C-alpha cells in the first residue's frame, strides 16, 4: 500500500491485470479559458505514482479512469498539466449538480485505473 499526505488510501487487486484505486481530496476550480470547464488538480505525488504505472496513454497523454464522488460514478480521462506538474480531473456539470458542488469546494474522489 502506498501512502500520500493528501491521499486517503491506495489499493490494488489482480484480475487479468491490476486495478488500482486512489482516493484523494481536491479543490474544484474553473478553467481560465473558453467554456465552463471545471477541474480538480491531483496531488503531485499521486500524479508521479500514476506516471510510474504501465498505463496506456491516449490523446494529449491522457489516462482513462473511472471516478466516484458522493453517489456519482463516471468515466473520463486525466489530462497532464504542465503548469502544476500533475494531472487534471475534469468534473462535468451533471456531476457538479448531482453532488451539489461548486468552484472552491474541497471534494473527495476515488479514481480507478487498470494496469495491463
Number of C-alpha atoms within 10 A of each C-alpha: 6 12 13 16 10 15 20 15 15 18 14 17 11 10 9 9 11 14 15 17 18 21 20 19 19 19 15 21 18 16 13 9 7 6 8 10 14 19 20 24 22 25 20 15 16 22 17 14 11 17 14 9 13 10 15 12 11 12 8 9 14 18 20 19 17 16 21 16 17 13 8 12 13 13 11 16 19 24 20 20 14 8 7 12 15 21 27 20 22 19 19 14 14 10 17 16 10 11 14 10 15 16 13 12 14 14 16 15 20 20 22 19 19 22 15 12
